[in-house]
Amino acid sequence: MARRSIQERLRQLEARRDVLVARLGKQQRARDTRRKILIGALVLDRIERQPEQYLSSRLDEWLRTELPGFLTRENDRALFDDILGPSMDMRTSTGTPDASTGNDGEEQP
């Protein structure tokens, strides 16, 4: 059996390290995604079970303030129409009134 050179062994160890680093990154991303799903599930569960308690509180105020600026895609915004209401479409992604309406985002009669 031929002995491998130190250079070859180092290359193999570096390749093994790269594989392990990639695996660790994948595990961390999966853990982060799982945490986000669980936090979201908790909030939605509480809102669905007791909407009068959670949608008339600081949570409701916070969601209505923060979500419009956080959600950047229209299809994502549509997922939260039940919390934000359909008038959110009239606002920009920063949650400020849309200048094209000339008002606070509400439709004029």
N, C-alpha and C positions, 0 to 999 in steps of 0.2 A: 504494500500500500504506500503510495507516494505521499509525502508530507506536503501540505499546502503551504504556500508562502504566507508570510505575515500580511502582505498586501492583499492577497486573495481572502484571507480570513477577515480582514477589516472590511472589505467590500461586502462580504456576506453578512457580517454583523450590522453594517449600516443599512443594508437592504431589509434585514429583519427588523431593525429599529423603525424604519420608515413604515413598514406594515403595521407594527404595533401602534405607532403614533396615529396612523390613519384610523385604526380600529378604535382607539381611545376617543378621537374626535367624533366618530360616528356614534359611539355610546353617549357622549356628552350631548350631542344634538338630539338624540332620541330621548334622553332624560329631560332636557329642556322643553321639548315638544310635549311630552307627557305632563309635565308640570303646568304648562299653559292650558292644556285640555282640561285638566282637573280643576284648576282655578275657574275657568270659564264654565265648566259644568256646575260647580258649586253656586256661582252667581246666578246662572240661569235657573237652577233648581229652586233657589230661594225666591226669585222673581215669579216663577210659575206657581209655586205653592202659596205664597202670600204676597200677591202683587200690591195690595193696599199698604202693606208694611214697608216693602222695599222700594216701590215706585213712588212713594210719597215721602221719601227721606233724602238724606244727603247722598245716598248711592244714586238715586235717580238724577239728582242735580249734577253730580260728578260725571255720570255717564253722558248726560246730555251736553255737558261742557267739553268733555275730553274726546268722546268718540268721533265727532265730526272732523276734527283735525287729525285723528289717528287713522281713520279709514280713508284710503286713497283711491280705491276702485269703486265704481258705481255698483257693481254686483255685490261687493262687500257691504256697502251702505244699505242696499235693499234688504240684506239679512237682518238689519236692526230697525226696520220700519216700525215694528211693534213697540220699541222702546223710544225711538227718536221721533216717530211720526213721519208722515210723508212730506211734511214741509221742509225737511232737511235737504231735499233735492234742490231747493231754491237757494241754498247757501253754498258758499265756496268751501273748499276742503279745510280752511282755517276756522270754519264755524262762524264767519262774519257774514253780514248781509251781502247778497249778490248785487253788485253795482248795476247790473242790467235791469233789475226790477225797480230801482229807484226808491225802495222802501226797506223795511226790515225783513224782507224775504217772504212776507205773506202776500197772497194774491189779492188784487183789488177786485171788487165786485163789478 
